[in-house]
């Protein structure tokens, strides 16, 4: 058995696939570890990458390459960023106001 740690990856969206100037507030651009395309990295994703020693991997490379890769699930902070941005995009400030009783 090898003592080598299996590489971990965090899924990222390519810049060319987005219509926004960024994905989440404070996001920056980096490159996919495989194809070198620019991908968005949110502040919460940077945190996960540092904590878990994960590498950025675009969705295309994740689907196209080795299926045995260890892709990390989104953290709670990443999910909160996604929800916040979806609310802004959809114009929903408080989703409970839209629920009919």
Order of alpha helices (4+ residues) and beta strands (2+ residues): beta-beta-beta-alpha-beta-alpha-beta-alpha
